[in-house]
Amino acid sequence: MTTLRNTSLRRVSCKLTVNTMCLCLGPKGSGKTLLLKKLQNWEAVDTMSSTVPTIGTNLVAVPLGNRKEITIREIGGAMSPIWRNYYYGIESIMYVVDASNLCQISAAGVLLYTILAEPCLQKAKILLVLSKMDASYRQMRNEALLMLQLVRLKKEILQDTAVVEASAMTGEGIDKVLKWLQDRSTATANS
């Protein structure tokens, strides 16, 4: 009976995520919600903007131009033990890391490696977003990449991985994130 119940839950979970093309994941406090607000509306975020931790999930429609939009499912960092329930049918993942918090980066790396090892995500495209670049300095970016072992990671993983430095406050890198989302949307439409 338990097996049947677990299977039913997986089916429900799969139905919920099949239409979602992109997941937004990352540890608590990494800047996922503010980044998505900025992607959704450039003017919605300024230096006075704040968010509360996401408990559960948020669905965000991000306009891509030409009357297109992509739905991104943000899943709270506190829910990392059950992220895998949302992986089925996912083609792309935005993984957000707070580049200004070196203490968080090691834990973020562990979560990232867990995602990359997931069998159903072997063909997924990954965007690693180093967020809060306005609050960090250039050396922190280098330390973050070193701590995440990104050079080694790119040699060993199957997934196509890109890295973008971004700040929801200043808008830095937001255009690159939008371009990456647009490219994923176009690739999906053509396949």
Secondary structure, DSSP 4 states (H G I P E B T S, - for coil): -HHHHHHHHHHHHHHHHTT--EEEE--TTSSHHHHHHHHH-GGG--TT-------SEEEEEEEEETTEEEEEEEE-GGGGGGGGGG-TT--EEEEEEETT-HHHHHHHHHHHHHHHT-GGGTT-EEEEEEE-GGGS-HHHHHHHHHHTTHHHHHHH-SSEEEEEE--TTT-TTHHHHHHHHHHHHHHHHH-
